[in-house]
Amino acid sequence: MRLISYIIQEQSPVPLLISADLEGSRMSLPFGTEVPNPLALAAINDTAATRKISQIMAEEARAIGINWSFTPVLDINAAFRSAIVATRGFGSDPATIKAHALTQIKVFQDAGIAATVKHWPGEGHDDRDQHLVTTINPLSLQDWEETHGQLYRAAINAGVLSVMSAHIAFPAFVRSIDPTVGLEAFRPASVSRLLTHHLLREKLGFNGLIVSDATPMAGFGAWGPRADMLPDCVNAGCDIILFSHDPAADYASIERAIADGRISEARLNEAISRTLGLKAALGLHRAQPTADPVALGTEASQASARKIVLRVPTLVKDAQQLLPLSPAKHRRLLIASGGIVSPIHGTSAFSLPEMLAAEGFEITLATPEHDPKDFDAMLYLFGEETLLTRSRIFLDWAKIAGNFHAAMDRHWHDVPTAMISFGYPYYLYDAPRVPTYINAYATMETMQAAVLECLLGRNPWNTTSPHDPFCGLEDAHY
């Protein structure tokens, strides 16, 4: 990757922006140091930890030529059923989100990586996924100003270099301009001049670069023909159109729009100027130093990250006082799991069962034929971080139990039981009566090792959550 970046920059007459989603965990570089995702950092709620993790990400990204990150995520964990925000954001509290996001912006931009706040005008209240449908920010203007508005103003005041305009509608603002509007109130921001130019540029005063969210997403494509939507995206205020399945066809669509006057020369020049301005702000017009090859996954970086990861695993409740586990009391462990699920990487197995076996436990992976009463304790392991195109994440009892009969069985009255989520943190909605519940937020190996240390009592649990793990259910607390 380092060599590829070097070659394409050498061959380009104008320096290139090379981007990545530096979100951590499964939304991170597939090499280098394993680092936690934003929700895990919010669980620690120590900006010094966020600063260190961001420094590691920035150092390793710069080492392979990346100079633009589509982070931090400014979205708010409001709709717990959402399968797109959760682990990708810094929780539910705007003050917490602001503190960690501003920390990451400063670290990235000090390192020569342009930060991008997303997803404008604010995601997290619609429990659908804009990869699959245009989503809606349903807040009133006042509520938006007190939440998303404050977050974006803070990022702009901190000097963030770019904003991602997403496939999210904000009808309250549109109807504040025209109360009679119908369907147009639900036009996504990426193709809405009212939301991207009028609100973001004029009202909030953002003077940096605006990039659309990925245009192959259904939240964009469902709104209209691509050949029409691309010029709309430019005219809305997006300076860069993100991603294409057919660049030649998309380029031709923009050329036609320029030729027939749908995109003015002034707007075209503005978009080009802002793109060049971002490159100049990063100093890309000057000779770039060669990155040190040892910057990827150094022992120092890995040690720092492991130390921070140990602070993440969160004990939400232990009503039965099951913990800590020990081979003396809980030697025979029955483990039920659907594995680590990723729409990008497929499904893989957890390493935690092998880690437990190495500590002296006898591990059995559950099937419908196993009777939990024959074991000393039962663990449910869930491994799905919130990523793209999942629509919903929920506790699929039939899948994890093996058949629909077993899906209706609940064993925690017969055997001590704990649920551990290495990702989506809201499984108590489907299992409010499980007596022991743990959130670890990320599926990476170092997080599984950290949970092991906590399970065995060798490391203290975190006990604060950056969101409501009980999903508003009183009975889930007990």
C-alpha angles and dihedrals in degrees: 000000000000091000093046091051091049093049097048092046090050091051096046118090088206118044113255132231108231112195141194139169100249096189101130133238112033092357094060143084111306090230138040125042122359107235131180124255124249097268091053089052090048089053089059089041094197114130089202088064091047089049092052094047091047090051091053091049092047095048093050094043092051089048090065096040103264113148103164128054126193090219161140104055111222095186122127124234095231106129105054092197090063112118094191107055116033106087093023094063137059096252136263104306115088092209091055092045091050095050095051096039093052089048091054094045091055095046094048096045093044086056093052097260118124110231121219123202115212160232101018126227089020135283132208106075097080112068091212128090122247088214085071105027140005103270127211134228099213099188125125116245091256094049091046092051090051093051123016093018092056092046095052093043089052092050092048091048088050090057102252107181101214143021127203113224106210139202091263127121125218105193096175092065095043091050091048085066097039116012091188097060118120125182093002088070086072098050109131116251092241089070099026117100089190093059102034103034106021099038103028101032102031106026098036095031099229110172101176134088122303118206124187120236114253106307096208087069117110091234085070102032096046090064098065149319111316093232088061097037096056094061088043088055092054093044091048088063106267109141095191127035109217121226133341137202090205112026094178093055092045092049089052091051091054092046091053091049090052092047095050094043100250088121112042123220088239092056091046092051091047092054091048092047093051091049092050089044091057090050090049091048088057091048093240091147088067125074110278121225118241110254119241108254092219090064090090115090099338117183089245092055093046092048092050092048093048090051091053094044090056088065094057111071106102125206103211095179141342103185093163094048090234096152139126100044120215134180088234094061103022105027096143108061124183112203124196118190144148090210130238108322123202129164087212103041102027123227125322136172127262119250093209095088090057090046090053091047089054088057092058103268122134105232126205121180107222125249128170088262094063119094109214089209087073091065137071095228141355128222127195112202120197122186115181123119117195107267135140137317095007095117091192136016116199141146102279099202094181093054096046095042095045102238141023094262093055090044089073096053121101114192105181092099089058102039133018106266137193132182119209122190119198093188133357103055103204107079091121086079088070096033108031093154098054102119100216123040131173132185119203098164099207134064099210121126095249090055091052089051090050091052089051090055091051095045090055094047095246093116128034120250123242107237103189125087126205090214138025105282089181092064091223093300114135094198091057089069093067 
